[in-house]
Amino acid sequence: MGNKINDDLSQKTSESILGPNPVIGVPTRDLISTARMVMRQTVKQPVHSIKHLGRLGLAVKDVMIGRSAIAPTPEDRRFADPTWSQNPIYRRYMQTYLAWRKELNTWITSADLPEQDVSRAQFVIALMTEAMSPTNTALNPAALKRFFETGGKSLLDGLTHLAQDIAHNGGMPSQVNMNAFEVGGNLATTKGSVVFRNEVLELIQYKPLTEEVCERPVLVVPPQINKFYVFDLSPEKSLARYLTVNHMQTFVVSWRNPTKSHREWGLSTYIEALKEAIDVVLAITGSKDLSMLGACSGGITTVSLLGHYAALKEKKVHSFTLLVSVLDTEVKTQVALFADERSIEAARRMSYQSGVLEGRDMAKIFAWMRPNDLVWNYWVNNYLLGNEPPVFDILFWNNDTTRLPAALHGEFLEMFKSNPLTRPGALEVCGTPIDLKQIKSDCYIIAGLNDHITPWEACYKSARLLGGKCEFVLSSSGHIQSILNPPGNPKARFFTNTEMSDDAKKWLETATKQSDSWWQHWRDWLHARGGKRKAAPQLLGNEEYPALEPAPGTYVHER
């Protein structure tokens, strides 16, 4: 039973995790001021408030006399235990809570407030109402059953887990058993070697698994705020392995985890390091150019590098792929909800004072963007039911965060604020102005239909900033699951449409829905741009850049 609960919990979470985003958080100060604004609204609009209080009273009356039809949505699995619907007391408890939550949201939505304030208030109300869900209390029927089934052991186990999380996890419920995985042991196991290392990155070359390979290699650029092995989890989920079994010479960047001493590393630092890595890839493979893949903030870095190359008339990148990357930052998301001038400046000042932005702090913030799936589910599982945290590789990776140097974080914040990539010459890196329209390489852009951190419409707008021929593909998944999308999933779908119209919704209306994973579609796109086939190299690296140590290398283990 416990394994079944953990499997369901892990799968639900993997669909909901946002992945830390280096742009902005939600300052506690802004949450408090928004909560005060909500309280003041009850006084400022007394008639409006009394009307909704009366409606809540009528709804509660219907609940008490058994006439209420209010029920949780099909997606809300908190009340899945049949006791909530079959036991009259529990049913009334649940319905009273749902009626209160619904009326509170209706009250604030119809209040006389600016749209931005309404959205902020909804966020704060959601935090409060989800925290006060009946399922989060010791009266949860699943917890009571578990208590009697285990003779009280579940309570002791839950208190033990709570104490451990207070001591070692900042008081947050653990999403995963971090002792169940080892990078290089049961994660990141695809055969390869580090063939180059500079102060900022390690370059990993993977061993070809076919007799022939395409002459044009692929270089993968992960986000700076997460470790690279999202592209090499278990063998069946490994994009790196998928490329090697499909005739591609595969190289992946592993970023160093910066410390306070690296506070001055900025975007140009990362791009200069990438330029070195590209020259090494070309020297090892003998190719005159390569294909690139950039994900999330790694996509911003990749595009900035390509803009720099375009300004220099360098043609080292033949084609490139962007995964869930937003270049046009004029986007409305929960991430941007509190992103005003004051908050951005406060975030910049905080990372500058400490020298780095801590990934674990961002992960905590982003967990509260999806509190039911990323916090309260684990509160119930770990503490009320006394279960061990799940064993799930994606969650381990998501919790294995890194830091961002203060300078790079400041530049990302400035990009979010001023949106420079939408204007030719507004961004300068490595001494050259960037104009995305001058990037003429073919590109393949992946977005997630259910992505709440880089909404697909924003990715679509971003794709239209580029100057080359674009293949835009929409996965049916969320942020992380759009990347981890190996073939064979019967639920997987993606949309294709070669006509890039001005309107994203029109593009989707006329798109073709395809089954299974976009990986296979992308593989064919890469093959068409991969050049001729040649015999696969027998050794990794070359005389100038010999294999230094086995993958996954050294930098990935830095804490």
GIUR-V745656 format. One record per residue. RES is the residue in one small letter. PHI is phi in radians with two decimals (* if undefined). Layout:
BEGIN
RES:PHI ; RES:PHI
END
This chain:
BEGIN
m:* ; g:-1.07 ; n:-1.10 ; k:-1.09 ; i:-1.07 ; n:-1.12 ; d:-1.10 ; d:-1.10 ; l:-1.10 ; s:-1.09 ; q:-1.13 ; k:-1.07 ; t:-1.16 ; s:-1.08 ; e:-1.39 ; s:-1.84 ; i:-1.08 ; l:-1.67 ; g:1.35 ; p:-0.97 ; n:-2.08 ; p:-1.37 ; v:-1.35 ; i:-2.76 ; g:-2.01 ; v:-2.06 ; p:-1.08 ; t:-0.98 ; r:-0.99 ; d:-1.24 ; l:-1.12 ; i:-1.14 ; s:-1.14 ; t:-1.19 ; a:-1.07 ; r:-1.13 ; m:-1.07 ; v:-1.09 ; m:-1.12 ; r:-1.12 ; q:-1.13 ; t:-1.14 ; v:-1.49 ; k:-1.19 ; q:-2.18 ; p:-1.10 ; v:-1.13 ; h:-1.04 ; s:-1.16 ; i:-1.12 ; k:-1.04 ; h:-1.28 ; l:-1.13 ; g:-1.11 ; r:-1.12 ; l:-1.14 ; g:-1.05 ; l:-1.13 ; a:-1.13 ; v:-1.16 ; k:-1.06 ; d:-1.07 ; v:-1.10 ; m:-1.16 ; i:-1.64 ; g:1.39 ; r:-1.81 ; s:-1.38 ; a:-1.81 ; i:-1.11 ; a:-2.62 ; p:-1.15 ; t:-1.20 ; p:-1.02 ; e:-1.36 ; d:-1.44 ; r:-1.58 ; r:-1.08 ; f:-1.83 ; a:-1.23 ; d:-1.04 ; p:-1.04 ; t:-1.01 ; w:-1.09 ; s:-1.76 ; q:-1.69 ; n:-1.49 ; p:-1.01 ; i:-1.22 ; y:-1.14 ; r:-1.08 ; r:-1.16 ; y:-1.03 ; m:-1.13 ; q:-1.16 ; t:-1.09 ; y:-1.07 ; l:-1.12 ; a:-1.14 ; w:-1.08 ; r:-1.11 ; k:-1.10 ; e:-1.20 ; l:-1.11 ; n:-1.19 ; t:-1.12 ; w:-1.06 ; i:-1.31 ; t:-1.16 ; s:-1.67 ; a:-1.28 ; d:-1.46 ; l:-2.37 ; p:-1.07 ; e:-0.99 ; q:-1.11 ; d:-1.18 ; v:-1.08 ; s:-1.10 ; r:-1.14 ; a:-1.12 ; q:-1.05 ; f:-1.10 ; v:-1.17 ; i:-1.10 ; a:-1.10 ; l:-1.00 ; m:-1.21 ; t:-1.20 ; e:-1.21 ; a:-1.12 ; m:-1.63 ; s:-1.08 ; p:-1.01 ; t:-1.22 ; n:-1.56 ; t:-1.83 ; a:-1.15 ; l:-1.43 ; n:-0.91 ; p:-1.05 ; a:-1.13 ; a:-1.19 ; l:-1.13 ; k:-1.05 ; r:-1.09 ; f:-1.04 ; f:-1.29 ; e:-1.12 ; t:-1.74 ; g:1.14 ; g:1.58 ; k:-1.10 ; s:-1.07 ; l:-1.16 ; l:-1.13 ; d:-1.09 ; g:-1.09 ; l:-1.15 ; t:-1.12 ; h:-1.09 ; l:-1.09 ; a:-1.10 ; q:-1.12 ; d:-1.24 ; i:-1.10 ; a:-1.36 ; h:-2.14 ; n:-2.27 ; g:1.11 ; g:1.42 ; m:-1.58 ; p:-1.08 ; s:-1.16 ; q:-1.52 ; v:-2.69 ; n:-1.38 ; m:-1.24 ; n:-1.51 ; a:-1.51 ; f:-2.28 ; e:-2.44 ; v:-1.20 ; g:1.62 ; g:-1.75 ; n:-2.01 ; l:-2.27 ; a:0.97 ; t:-1.87 ; t:-1.07 ; k:-1.19 ; g:-3.06 ; s:-2.50 ; v:-1.29 ; v:-1.96 ; f:-2.81 ; r:-2.54 ; n:-2.15 ; e:-1.15 ; v:-1.78 ; l:-2.58 ; e:-1.96 ; l:-1.90 ; i:-1.82 ; q:-1.85 ; y:-1.67 ; k:-1.24 ; p:-1.06 ; l:-1.98 ; t:-2.29 ; e:-1.26 ; e:-2.11 ; v:-2.34 ; c:-1.19 ; e:-1.21 ; r:-1.62 ; p:-1.36 ; v:-2.08 ; l:-2.01 ; v:-1.75 ; v:-2.01 ; p:-1.37 ; p:-1.16 ; q:-1.26 ; i:-1.62 ; n:-2.32 ; k:-1.41 ; f:-1.16 ; y:-1.32 ; v:-1.03 ; f:-1.57 ; d:-2.66 ; l:-1.40 ; s:-1.21 ; p:-0.92 ; e:-1.32 ; k:-1.87 ; s:-1.49 ; l:-1.17 ; a:-1.06 ; r:-1.18 ; y:-1.03 ; l:-1.15 ; t:-1.20 ; v:-1.46 ; n:-2.11 ; h:1.21 ; m:-1.80 ; q:-1.31 ; t:-2.03 ; f:-2.23 ; v:-2.30 ; v:-1.47 ; s:-2.01 ; w:-1.26 ; r:-1.27 ; n:-1.52 ; p:-1.23 ; t:-2.05 ; k:-0.99 ; s:-1.18 ; h:-1.81 ; r:-1.01 ; e:-1.55 ; w:-1.14 ; g:-2.08 ; l:-1.01 ; s:-1.12 ; t:-1.05 ; y:-1.19 ; i:-1.23 ; e:-1.09 ; a:-1.14 ; l:-1.13 ; k:-1.06 ; e:-1.09 ; a:-1.08 ; i:-1.10 ; d:-1.09 ; v:-1.17 ; v:-1.02 ; l:-1.17 ; a:-1.17 ; i:-1.23 ; t:-1.56 ; g:1.33 ; s:-1.49 ; k:-1.43 ; d:-2.67 ; l:-2.52 ; s:-1.81 ; m:-2.21 ; l:-2.32 ; g:-2.17 ; a:-2.10 ; c:0.92 ; s:-1.16 ; g:-1.14 ; g:-1.22 ; i:-1.08 ; t:-1.10 ; t:-1.08 ; v:-1.16 ; s:-1.11 ; l:-1.08 ; l:-1.13 ; g:-1.12 ; h:-1.12 ; y:-1.04 ; a:-1.08 ; a:-1.14 ; l:-1.56 ; k:1.10 ; e:-1.48 ; k:-2.13 ; k:-1.63 ; v:-2.04 ; h:-1.41 ; s:-2.69 ; f:-2.61 ; t:-2.18 ; l:-2.09 ; l:-1.92 ; v:0.66 ; s:-2.03 ; v:-1.87 ; l:-1.78 ; d:-1.67 ; t:-1.53 ; e:-1.42 ; v:-2.48 ; k:-1.74 ; t:-2.46 ; q:-1.06 ; v:-1.05 ; a:-1.60 ; l:-1.04 ; f:-1.88 ; a:-1.53 ; d:-1.72 ; e:-0.97 ; r:-1.15 ; s:-1.17 ; i:-1.10 ; e:-1.14 ; a:-1.14 ; a:-1.13 ; r:-1.10 ; r:-1.13 ; m:-1.13 ; s:-1.22 ; y:-1.17 ; q:-1.14 ; s:-1.58 ; g:1.58 ; v:-2.53 ; l:-1.81 ; e:-1.35 ; g:-1.11 ; r:-1.17 ; d:-1.19 ; m:-1.14 ; a:-1.04 ; k:-1.14 ; i:-1.05 ; f:-1.30 ; a:-1.09 ; w:-1.32 ; m:-1.27 ; r:-2.31 ; p:-1.08 ; n:-1.11 ; d:-1.42 ; l:-1.95 ; v:-2.22 ; w:-1.23 ; n:-0.98 ; y:-1.38 ; w:-1.01 ; v:-1.17 ; n:-1.11 ; n:-1.40 ; y:-1.75 ; l:-1.34 ; l:-1.59 ; g:1.28 ; n:-1.36 ; e:-1.21 ; p:-1.03 ; p:-1.09 ; v:-1.87 ; f:-2.65 ; d:-1.11 ; i:-1.11 ; l:-1.22 ; f:-1.06 ; w:-1.05 ; n:-1.10 ; n:-1.57 ; d:-1.62 ; t:-1.45 ; t:-2.14 ; r:-1.88 ; l:-2.00 ; p:-1.14 ; a:-1.01 ; a:-1.11 ; l:-1.16 ; h:-1.04 ; g:-1.05 ; e:-1.21 ; f:-1.10 ; l:-1.09 ; e:-1.15 ; m:-1.12 ; f:-1.09 ; k:-1.30 ; s:-1.83 ; n:0.92 ; p:-1.25 ; l:-1.22 ; t:-1.47 ; r:-2.19 ; p:-0.99 ; g:1.43 ; a:-1.31 ; l:-1.95 ; e:-2.18 ; v:-2.32 ; c:0.87 ; g:1.46 ; t:-2.19 ; p:-1.28 ; i:-1.88 ; d:-2.30 ; l:-1.10 ; k:-1.17 ; q:-1.47 ; i:-1.47 ; k:-1.69 ; s:-1.14 ; d:-1.08 ; c:-2.38 ; y:-2.16 ; i:-2.00 ; i:-1.91 ; a:-2.30 ; g:-1.94 ; l:-1.03 ; n:-1.89 ; d:-1.44 ; h:-1.71 ; i:-1.84 ; t:-2.20 ; p:-0.94 ; w:-1.10 ; e:-1.11 ; a:-1.22 ; c:-1.12 ; y:-1.13 ; k:-1.03 ; s:-1.13 ; a:-1.05 ; r:-1.31 ; l:-1.38 ; l:-1.48 ; g:-1.66 ; g:-1.69 ; k:-1.28 ; c:-1.98 ; e:-1.90 ; f:-1.70 ; v:-2.26 ; l:-1.95 ; s:-1.44 ; s:-1.51 ; s:-1.86 ; g:-1.61 ; h:-1.11 ; i:-1.34 ; q:-1.19 ; s:-1.23 ; i:-1.42 ; l:-1.47 ; n:-2.37 ; p:-1.17 ; p:-1.07 ; g:1.86 ; n:-1.44 ; p:-1.14 ; k:-1.55 ; a:-1.24 ; r:-2.48 ; f:-2.64 ; f:-2.04 ; t:-2.25 ; n:-2.91 ; t:-1.33 ; e:-1.60 ; m:-1.56 ; s:-1.35 ; d:-1.19 ; d:-1.84 ; a:-1.08 ; k:-1.16 ; k:-1.14 ; w:-1.03 ; l:-1.20 ; e:-1.06 ; t:-1.80 ; a:-1.39 ; t:-1.75 ; k:-1.45 ; q:-2.16 ; s:-1.56 ; d:1.26 ; s:-1.61 ; w:-1.26 ; w:-0.94 ; q:-1.19 ; h:-1.07 ; w:-1.18 ; r:-0.98 ; d:-1.11 ; w:-1.11 ; l:-1.14 ; h:-1.03 ; a:-1.14 ; r:-2.06 ; g:-1.59 ; g:1.39 ; k:-1.26 ; r:-1.51 ; k:-2.51 ; a:-1.11 ; a:-1.18 ; p:-1.15 ; q:-1.44 ; l:-2.11 ; l:-1.58 ; g:1.33 ; n:-2.62 ; e:-1.09 ; e:-1.30 ; y:-2.21 ; p:-1.29 ; a:-1.11 ; l:-1.59 ; e:-2.88 ; p:-1.14 ; a:-1.10 ; p:-1.59 ; g:1.51 ; t:-1.73 ; y:-1.07 ; v:-1.15 ; h:-1.59 ; e:-1.23 ; r:-1.79
END
